[in-house]
Amino acid sequence: MMLGDSGVGKSCLLIRFKDKTFMSGSYIATIGIDYRNKVLVVDGAKVKLQIWDTAGQERFRSVTHAYYRDAHALFLLYDVTNRKSFDNTRAWLAEINEYAHRDVIIMLLGNKCDSEDRVVNREDGERLGREYKVNFMETSAKTGLNVDVAFTEVARALRDKRTTVSASYGVQEYVEPRQWSQNVCSACSTS
Ligand SMILES: Nc1nc2c(ncn2[C@@H]2O[C@H](COP(=O)(O)OP(=O)(O)OP(=O)(O)O)[C@@H](O)[C@H]2O)c(=O)[nH]1
């Protein structure tokens, strides 16, 4: 599932991964939720990904929340040219903590790293990734930098935990709070 503020490049990243294209300058906001399938070969094994692209706009949040629980992996994007989108990742992580499966794989992506209008340093992203214990990469849907790498890394992690996932998903079970839930709460209460 692709998450993050409106305009950070979720749809473009997915289109870059799926079709290897980028439509410069065009921006059509996602309405609700959309999905695409792609088969990746990871270390000789086929991994079929169904990737859900969500609308970043606030008014669609209640729709997208309903999908968190079934997600096996989440890409949380921010835009390196938009400080607010980076600051908002803490609120997104709090939502993930509330709605997603405890074992969901999370990758934090700083998108638009091709841009000269950058206001968020790579180090800021790395620090946030370390704080929340999630993998981090910078990507560009425009140039394709790290796009295949990010999806392949997540596909590999999914394949590696396939047995556990298939055993635990679909079963309504008590979910322990994440290890970093305290961090999320303290961050929210001070902002
Ligand atoms: N320079 C640059 N621009 C990008 C990149 N990715 C997306 N954009 C631009 O950012 C704008 C928003 O991209 P979208 O992919 O539609 O954003 P989104 O996150 O799906 O937005 P919502 O559907 O509203 O949630 C478009 O004008 C894109 O051309 C990138 O890697 N580099």
PDBQT file of the ligand as one rigid body, heavy atoms in Angstrom, charges set to zero:
ROOT
HETATM    1  N1  LIG A 201      10.461  16.248  -9.755  1.00  0.00    +0.000 N 
HETATM    2  C1  LIG A 201       9.663  15.222  -9.444  1.00  0.00    +0.000 A 
HETATM    3  N2  LIG A 201       8.312  15.388  -9.483  1.00  0.00    +0.000 NA
HETATM    4  C2  LIG A 201       7.536  14.331  -9.145  1.00  0.00    +0.000 A 
HETATM    5  C3  LIG A 201       8.077  13.081  -8.749  1.00  0.00    +0.000 A 
HETATM    6  N3  LIG A 201       7.056  12.241  -8.463  1.00  0.00    +0.000 NA
HETATM    7  C4  LIG A 201       5.927  12.929  -8.665  1.00  0.00    +0.000 A 
HETATM    8  N4  LIG A 201       6.199  14.182  -9.074  1.00  0.00    +0.000 N 
HETATM    9  C5  LIG A 201       5.217  15.224  -9.385  1.00  0.00    +0.000 C 
HETATM   10  O1  LIG A 201       4.453  15.444  -8.210  1.00  0.00    +0.000 OA
HETATM   11  C6  LIG A 201       3.073  15.673  -8.532  1.00  0.00    +0.000 C 
HETATM   12  C7  LIG A 201       2.174  14.736  -7.723  1.00  0.00    +0.000 C 
HETATM   13  O2  LIG A 201       2.416  13.396  -8.088  1.00  0.00    +0.000 OA
HETATM   14  P1  LIG A 201       1.345  12.219  -7.793  1.00  0.00    +0.000 P 
HETATM   15  O3  LIG A 201       2.030  10.927  -8.069  1.00  0.00    +0.000 OA
HETATM   16  O4  LIG A 201       0.084  12.466  -8.523  1.00  0.00    +0.000 OA
HETATM   17  O5  LIG A 201       1.113  12.431  -6.236  1.00  0.00    +0.000 OA
HETATM   18  P2  LIG A 201       0.221  11.537  -5.230  1.00  0.00    +0.000 P 
HETATM   19  O6  LIG A 201       1.023  11.358  -3.992  1.00  0.00    +0.000 OA
HETATM   20  O7  LIG A 201      -0.252  10.293  -5.895  1.00  0.00    +0.000 OA
HETATM   21  O8  LIG A 201      -1.010  12.516  -4.935  1.00  0.00    +0.000 OA
HETATM   22  P3  LIG A 201      -2.520  12.143  -4.410  1.00  0.00    +0.000 P 
HETATM   23  O9  LIG A 201      -3.139  11.261  -5.437  1.00  0.00    +0.000 OA
HETATM   24  O10 LIG A 201      -3.219  13.464  -4.308  1.00  0.00    +0.000 OA
HETATM   25  O11 LIG A 201      -2.382  11.492  -3.081  1.00  0.00    +0.000 OA
HETATM   26  C8  LIG A 201       2.951  15.521 -10.065  1.00  0.00    +0.000 C 
HETATM   27  O12 LIG A 201       2.945  16.810 -10.640  1.00  0.00    +0.000 OA
HETATM   28  C9  LIG A 201       4.222  14.776 -10.458  1.00  0.00    +0.000 C 
HETATM   29  O13 LIG A 201       4.658  15.119 -11.751  1.00  0.00    +0.000 OA
HETATM   30  C10 LIG A 201       9.513  12.936  -8.732  1.00  0.00    +0.000 A 
HETATM   31  O14 LIG A 201      10.113  11.910  -8.398  1.00  0.00    +0.000 OA
HETATM   32  N5  LIG A 201      10.246  14.057  -9.085  1.00  0.00    +0.000 N 
ENDROOT
TORSDOF 0
